[in-house]
Amino acid sequence: MTPSPGNDKPTTTVAIVGAGLSGLIAARDLQRQGIDVLVLEAADRPGGRTYATTSALGSRLDLGGQWMGRGHHRFETLARELGLTVFPMHTPKMPSLVDGGKRLSIVGGTTLTAVAALAELELRAKFGIPARWEQLTVEQWIHKFPGRRTRRLLEAIVTVASCADLDRFSMEGFASLVRHQGGVIGMTSTKGGAQDSLVVEGAGTMAELLADKLGPSVRTNCRVSAIRHDANGATLETSTGTIHASRVIVTVPPPMAARIDFNPPLPAARVHIEQGTYMGSVYKAIAVYDRPFWRERRREAELILLDKPARASFDTSPPDGPGHLCLLIAGPEARDLDTLSPEERQAVVLGPLASRLGSDIMRPASFHEKAWHLDEHAGGGYCTIPVPGMKVGYFPIECEPVGRLHWAGTETSSEHAGYIEGAIESGQRVAREVNAALQTVV
């Protein structure tokens, strides 16, 4: 249940900007220590970049972050603590690559060239990024490879993995992302990789349950527009009134935090982070069917389709059904869908799958979609991207406190930044940091 904006207390010990998982975890951990908290969320719901909803068949599904990857122990612990059910995603050994309705061979020239390019990238990321990659964009790097299909496959893989505009994403930034997130294979793999498992009730349900437990300490529809801070505390100007706090935790991503007027202004290093990063563009859809019928035909729904718009599809069906088909379209091609009607988007997104999975794919029981780059509060997904030529914005993003201001969010995590696991880690870390600061006698 989404908390209502009914808590109008004007003072709190710790004000938390943003009710994503990092903010909610920080609030929970601080509250457990007996510390008064108030979570301020501009949207009408908690969850941030996670968002669960219910299908026409009663199943829960995630239109935001959803996957639990290998080594995401905090995510798994939290899900089980909240009574949720984790299950391994149904996945083949390798996704099928499809272009123009034709399946590409995994040992063909297109695939082997793309794999070799990504293998070289991974080695560079691990052992030394060339200095020239600071200015070299991913788009420029891809265009040096021969073959239209090879270039298109690389574009699809990198864009869906990062949600970046490839002409605004440096090779240094991409290599840094690859290094920090466990390599290309780990980033793009399902079984044993970053997309290993799912939550039956939806990962977004975790945020809802945490917010319910926090009760009136979570205030939605409350946008923070300005923060005045000094040695004595902070004053937050919000859409529902003024709030005074001893400490402030800002959990929204840097490009969104740039909308807040800080007085006195933040240090130059922090401003550079906000101005030197942008949010990725991503469109996500879940088509729901009474059962995953494609399995009956011995067809796998895990595909990378190179037809425009390039997309990745996954079989995210829960163990007892119904059938869930998840689709991701990222970068500029995600934005190209914005001008279409919902009916047109559904046809465009599902159409190329019919030849692989059967014509029934065009008749879902319900179709759910979310363009994260149109979300005024999240700003995009999956996470922040450094602007080419900037020396800031690489994971983990700097989070040194500024006086009584503290920073969190998945981008700041030293482990699994950019994932739900990173959001949880950052919430736990900042809660310890603030608790220690409050215990210090000045």
N, C-alpha and C positions, 0 to 999 in steps of 0.2 A: 504494500500500500504506500502511495506517495505521501510524504508528510505535507501538511498544510502550513502556510505561512502564518501560524498563530502565535508564535513566541515573539513577543515584542520587548523583551528585557533589553535595556540600553547598555548594560555592562556585562563583561565576561572576562575570565582570566586569559583564555586563548580564543581568538577568532580565526577561523579557518576558511579561506576563500576557495570554494570549489568542493562539491559533494561527489566527486569521482571516488574511485576506490582508495586512492592515496589519502584523500582528505578524510574519508569515513574511517579508514583504519587508524589514522592519527588520532581522530576524535575518540574512537573506541578505546585505544590504548591509554590516552590521557585521562579519559573519564574513569577508567579502571584504577587509576592512581589517585582518584579523588579530586581531579582538577576540573574546574568548570570550563566547558567548551561551548562554542556556538559555530555551527557550520553554515556558511552563507553561499547559496547556490542561485545563480541567475536564471537557470532553466526552471521549468515547472515540475521537474522530477530529479531524483538523485541518480547517480550512475556515471555521469561524464561520458566517456567514450565507450562504456558498456551500456547496452540497452536491450532488455528482454521484452518480448511481447507474446501474445497467445494467438495461435492459428485458428482457422475456422473449425478444425477438428479437435481443438482443445489442447494441442501440444504447445510446449513452450519453445521459443526459438530466439536466437540472438541476432540482432541487426547491428551490433557493435562488436567489440572484442569478445572472443569466445573460446579460443583454443588454449589448452593446457599442454605445454611442450615438455620434452624430456628435461628433468631437473627442476621443474617448476614446483618445488616442494611446498612453498608457502601457499600457492594457489590451491594445491591439493588439500593441504591441512585446513585452510579456511572453508573450502567447499564441504568437507566432511564435518567440520565443527558446526556448520550451519544446517546440517542434515540433508545435504544435496548429494546427488548420485553421479559419480564420474564413470564414464565408459570410453573404451578405445574407439576411435573413428574407424569406420569400414573403409579400407583402402587397399588398392592393388600394390604390387611391388613397384610399379612405375606408372605415372599418369600417361595417358595417350596424348599425343600431339596431333592436332588436326588443322589442316589448312585447306580451305575450299571444299570441305566435306571429305577430304582424303586424309587418311592416317599416315603420318610420317614414320619412316622406319627409325628405330632407335640406334641402328648402326649405319644409317645413311649419312651422306656428307653434311647435310644441314645440321643434324643433331650432333654429330661428332665435332664439327667445327665450333658450335656453340658451347659444348661441354669443355673443349680445350680452352676456349676463351675464358670461361668462368673458372677453370682450374688455375690458369695463369693468374687471374685476378686474386684468387684465394691465396696463392703463394706470395704474391706481392703484398697483400694485406697482412700476412703473417710475418714476413721476413723483412719488409721494407718498402714503403710507398715511394715511388719516384717523385722528385720535387716537381716535375712538370705536370703531375696529376692535380696540383692545386688549382690550375687554371683550365685544365682539360675537362670538358663536360662529358658525361656518359654518352650523350648523343654523338659527340665527335668520336669517341672511342668505338662505339658500335659501328659507325659508318666506315671504319677502316677495314671491316671484314667483307670478304666477297660473298655474293649471293643474297638475293632479296629475302629468301626464307630464313637464312641464318640471321640476318639483321632483325627481321621481324620477330623471330623466336627470342633473341636476346632482349629486344624491346619489351616483349610481353613479360618475360621472367623478371626483369629488373623493375618494371613499372608496377606489377602486381605485388612484388616483394617490398617496394619502398613507397609507392603512391606518389612519387616525385614526377615533376616535369623534367624530362631528361636533359633539356637544354638549360635547366636551372639547377642541376645536380652535378657536382664535380666528381671526378674519379676518386679524388682524395676523400670526399665525403662518403662515397659508396664503399670504398675499401675500408674506411673506418667502421662503417655500419656492419660490413661483413665480418670484420675482426671481432667486434664487440658482441655480435649476436651468434657467434659460434660457427661461422663459415657459411658458404652458399648452400651446401647440402643441408646443414642444420636448419637454415632459415626457410628453405623451400620444401623440406621433406614433411611427410605426414607421420607414418609410423617411425617412432624413435627420434623424430625431429620436432620442430616448433609447433606442428599441427597434429600432435599425437592423440589427444583425448578431448572430450567434451563433457558438458554438464547437462544431464537430462532436463533439469528444471531451468536451464539457461544461466550463463555466467552473470548476466545482468541482474538476475535474481539475488545474487550475493549483495549487491549494492542496496537493493530494496530491503532485504532483511536487516542489514546493518543499520540503515536509516530508521527502520521501524524500532530497533532496539534503542537507538539514540533518542527517539521520540521528539519532543519539542526542542531539542538541541540542534535539530536540522531545520533550517529555514529556507524554503524554496521560493522562487519568484523574487529573489532578493539580490539584485546586481550591485556589486561594489564598484563605485565610480572613482573614489579618491581615498587615499590613505595618508593621513598626517602622522608623523612618527618622530619621537625624540627620546631622550634618555629616560623619561618617566612613563612612556607607554605609547599607545597609538589610538587614533580616532579614525573610524571608517565611515565614510559617507556612502549610504546605500539607497536603493530605490524605495526602501521602507522606513528609512530614518537613520539617525546617527548612532553608532555603537562605539563604546570605549573598551579597550582591551589592554592587558599588560603585554601580551605577545601576539604576533600575527603569523600564520602559516599560509603562504600562497602556493596552491597546488595546481593552478591552471597552467597550461603550457605557455612558454615565453611569448609567442606572438599574441596570445589572448591577454596575458598580463600587461602587455604594452598599452592596452586600453585604459588601464588604471592610472590616475594622476597621483604620483607620489610626491610628497612634500615633507622634507626636502627631497630633491631629485635623487634618484639612485646613482651609485657610482658608475663611471663610464663603462667599466667591464660588464656590469649587469645590463646596461642599456644596449651595449653591443650585442649581447645574447638575444635580447628581444628584437632588435632590428636586423640581426643577421640570420634569422631563421624564419621559415614559413611552414604552414601546415600542408600536408599532402592532400591530394584529391582522390576520393574513393567512393564508389557506388557499390552498395551491397544489396543483394536480393536473396530471399529464400522462397522457393516455390514448394508448396506442400501438397502431397498426394496421399491417398488412403493407404498406400503401401509403397515401398521402394521397388516398383514393378520391374525396373531395369535389371535387377538382380536375377529375376526369374528367367530372363532372356540371356543370362550370363554376360551381361554388359556392365562395364564399370563406368560410374559417373564422374570419376576423377579425370578431368581433361584440361588441357590448355589449348584453347582455340585461337588461331591467329587471325581469323577473319575480323574485320573492324566491326565493332570495337573488340579488341583482344580481351579475352576473359579467362578466368580459371574457374572451374566448377568442381564441387566436392559433394560426396555423399555424406551428409551429416545426420542421417536418420537415427533416431534413438533406437535402442535394442528392441523394443516392443512396438515400434512404429509410432506414428505414420512415416511416410517417406518425406525426407527433407532434402532438397537440392539447393546447395549454397553456391552463389555466383558472385565473383568479385571482378569489377572493372575499375581501373585506376588511371591516374594521370589525366591528361587533356581529353582522352576518349571518354572518361567518366563525365566530364563537364559537357561533352557533346550531347549527352542524353538529356540534359536539363531542359531543352526546348521542346522535347517530345511530350505527348500526353501519356498518362499512366498506361493506357491500353497500347499505345505505340511502343513504349519502353518494354512492356512485357513481351510483345511480339518480337522485338529486336533482340532481346536478351535470350529468350528461349528458342527462337526459330532455328538457329544453326545446330541445336542439340537434337532436333527431331530425327535427323538422319542417323545419328549414333545411338540414341536411346529409345526411339520409337515416337510415333505421332502423339501418343498419350501425354507426352511431355508438355504439349501445348494447352492442356486442360487441367491445370492445378485446382485443387479445392480452394486454395487461397494463395495470394501472391503478396509478399511483403517486401518493401524496398526502403532504402535510406541512402540519400546522398549526403555524406558527411561534410563535404565542402560547402554545402548550403546551410549547415547548422550554425546559427549565429553565435552559439555559445562555445561549441567545441572547435569550430573553425576549420575542421578537416580531420584527416586521419592518415595513417594510424598514429603518427607521431610527428615531431618537428623535424625539419630538414634544413641543413646549413646552406646558406647562399654561397655559390662559388666565389672563391677568393677571400672568404672570411675565415678567420682563425678561431672562431667560436661556434658553438652549436653541435659539437661532436659529443657522442655519448662517452661517459656520463656527463651531462651538462653541469657546470659549476653551480654549487649550492651553498657556498659560504654565507652564513648569516650576515645581514646588514643591520647592525644595531639590534632592534627587537623584531626584525623581520626575518622569517625563516622560509626556506624553499623546499618544495617536494614535487612529486609528479613522476611518472614512469621514466621520463627523460633523464632524471637525476640519479637513477638507480645504478649502483655499481655492478649489479647482477641482473641480467635479462632486461636491460632498459628497452623501452618500446613495447613491452608485453604487459599483460595483467600481472604477472609475477613481479615485474619491476615496479608497478604501481604499489603493490602490497609492501614490497621491501622498502620503498621510499617512505611510505606512511609510517612503518615501524621505526625507521631510522630517525625521521624528524620528530616523532613523539619522544624518543629517548633524548634527543638533542634539546628539545624544549623543556622537558621535565628536568634535565640537569641544569639548564639555565635558570629555571624557577627556584631551584634549590640553592642556587648560589647567593650568598649574602653579600650585597654590595655595600 
